[in-house]
């Protein structure tokens, strides 16, 4: 009896499955960037473009080429992600270019003007050969800004406390919130006109004083202080308030001892930012504080010059340029004042960050 050999059917080999999709190498954006620069240079040289045109062509090539490569190798989702990432970086660079150009221009033209004479002499001359400087404008900027902060900071903080702690669901609080929103967007010249009208009604049409400029700047500072303080008070947990109330502590003492110390870091941070916002205003101070070449230490009487007003007037009246070439005296003074003003604003912003970290509530485990 013969036996037949039965051959088992062949089992097809299983194809290994993986959840990983093909990905572009990490150096793909660099490679596309180099290719985009080469494309921009080639196109720019052939069409006689300048540097901005070459950079624009390179940026457009990069934004198109990298997502297209990703679409071929990866998938549609990855291509869209790379497209949006490229657009975000492109927007960042576009926003950074004018800022960098502005800072570089001010440093290049203003920094050479800075010396001890420029910072310690005023524009008032007792002889023709006497040097001039911006000392009177520095003093005026400091005094007017300090008095504006003394007016705006208490009003702004107390208004924010009322809105958050006492005015929930109140019509008066709703009206104050609406007015604060409106004041946030008013032009500075409107605030200057209001302060100017109030000042001349009280003291006459010829009256000029630094305190009037402080009032105008305070009108611009108050909504910023209110908004920053309001947001910080909202971040204080209600559990802290309720725990204080449960211990029998009255509301005013809860605000002073619990709420304000908890939000102090953010409140103190908002004050230098509000000052930095108004320290460069020109229109309201030109109307009410006026212009003078002398150094005035009294904000309650007589005209007082600030750095923004000095920059504006010196640029409007530059004087006669030197015979050997170069900037006119007024233009040089304006660039030097602009450099000092940018340094002041930068110092205020850095101070806001440092103060915020110092007064931030300490967290424990």
Order of alpha helices (4+ residues) and beta strands (2+ residues): alpha-alpha-alpha-alpha-alpha-alpha-alpha-alpha-alpha-alpha-alpha-alpha-alpha-alpha
